[in-house]
Amino acid sequence: MKRHIFKDRPQRTIQMIHYAILDAQTGNKLGT
């Protein structure tokens, strides 16, 4: 995890976390 992202692009980081959670849920369904 790159901490400087939080300072440079907080909104981007929030989106990345959001999509990461979605990917985790999708991965569980797909069994990846």
N, CA, C and O of each residue as an XYZ file, in Angstrom:
128
protein
N       0.846     -1.202      0.000
C       0.000      0.000      0.000
C       0.882      1.253      0.000
O       1.829      1.365      0.779
N       0.555      2.171     -0.873
C       1.338      3.404     -0.947
C       0.633      4.499     -0.163
O      -0.467      4.920     -0.520
N       1.278      4.962      0.916
C       0.627      5.931      1.792
C       0.481      7.303      1.143
O      -0.437      8.051      1.478
N       1.384      7.640      0.212
C       1.332      8.978     -0.395
C       0.053      9.153     -1.218
O      -0.357     10.279     -1.499
N      -0.571      8.047     -1.601
C      -1.814      8.141     -2.378
C      -2.889      8.838     -1.550
O      -3.705      9.591     -2.081
N      -2.879      8.575     -0.234
C      -3.892      9.175      0.633
C      -3.810     10.696      0.579
O      -4.833     11.380      0.575
N      -2.590     11.219      0.537
C      -2.421     12.675      0.520
C      -2.706     13.238     -0.870
O      -3.322     14.296     -0.997
N      -2.261     12.536     -1.912
C      -2.404     13.050     -3.277
C      -3.837     12.915     -3.789
O      -4.415     13.866     -4.315
N      -4.398     11.714     -3.624
C      -5.733     11.479     -4.180
C      -6.603     10.703     -3.195
O      -6.772      9.494     -3.347
N      -7.153     11.373     -2.194
C      -7.980     10.701     -1.188
C      -9.204     10.046     -1.805
O      -9.572      8.936     -1.422
N      -9.845     10.729     -2.766
C     -11.042     10.172     -3.400
C     -10.683      8.918     -4.187
O     -11.419      7.931     -4.163
N      -9.561      8.960     -4.877
C      -9.113      7.806     -5.647
C      -8.873      6.616     -4.728
O      -9.218      5.480     -5.053
N      -8.272      6.900     -3.568
C      -7.971      5.833     -2.618
C      -9.258      5.193     -2.121
O      -9.348      3.972     -1.997
N     -10.262      6.034     -1.834
C     -11.554      5.515     -1.371
C     -12.166      4.622     -2.441
O     -12.709      3.561     -2.133
N     -12.078      5.048     -3.695
C     -12.616      4.236     -4.788
C     -11.862      2.919     -4.887
O     -12.470      1.867     -5.081
N     -10.536      2.973     -4.755
C      -9.724      1.758     -4.842
C     -10.126      0.771     -3.757
O     -10.248     -0.427     -4.008
N     -10.331      1.288     -2.539
C     -10.737      0.424     -1.433
C     -12.111     -0.166     -1.719
O     -12.355     -1.349     -1.481
N     -13.007      0.678     -2.237
C     -14.366      0.231     -2.543
C     -14.339     -0.896     -3.569
O     -14.994     -1.922     -3.385
N     -13.578     -0.705     -4.657
C     -13.494     -1.722     -5.695
C     -12.761     -2.955     -5.180
O     -13.068     -4.074     -5.589
N     -11.798     -2.760     -4.288
C     -11.071     -3.895     -3.719
C     -12.035     -4.795     -2.949
O     -11.947     -6.020     -3.020
N     -12.961     -4.168     -2.209
C     -13.956     -4.937     -1.459
C     -14.867     -5.681     -2.436
O     -15.183     -6.853     -2.229
N     -15.288     -4.992     -3.502
C     -16.148     -5.633     -4.500
C     -15.412     -6.790     -5.158
O     -16.003     -7.846     -5.382
N     -14.139     -6.610     -5.470
C     -13.342     -7.675     -6.078
C     -13.239     -8.868     -5.138
O     -13.291    -10.018     -5.574
N     -13.093     -8.589     -3.852
C     -12.989     -9.666     -2.868
C     -14.283    -10.464     -2.833
O     -14.262    -11.695     -2.809
N     -15.409     -9.760     -2.831
C     -16.703    -10.440     -2.798
C     -16.919    -11.241     -4.085
O     -17.379    -12.382     -4.045
N     -16.580    -10.628     -5.230
C     -16.738    -11.313     -6.513
C     -15.810    -12.520     -6.586
O     -16.189    -13.578     -7.088
N     -14.601    -12.352     -6.085
C     -13.630    -13.444     -6.096
C     -14.132    -14.623     -5.275
O     -13.920    -15.779     -5.643
N     -14.794    -14.329     -4.166
C     -15.331    -15.395     -3.331
C     -16.417    -16.161     -4.074
O     -16.518    -17.383     -3.958
N     -17.231    -15.431     -4.843
C     -18.305    -16.077     -5.605
C     -17.719    -16.927     -6.732
O     -18.175    -18.042     -6.985
N     -16.703    -16.384     -7.403
C     -16.101    -17.098     -8.523
C     -15.149    -18.188     -8.021
O     -14.793    -19.099     -8.769
N     -14.742    -18.090     -6.767
C     -13.828    -19.079     -6.213
C     -12.411    -18.843     -6.664
O     -11.611    -19.778     -6.695
N     -12.078    -17.614     -7.015
C     -10.725    -17.284     -7.477
C      -9.819    -17.066     -6.276
O      -8.634    -16.777     -6.440
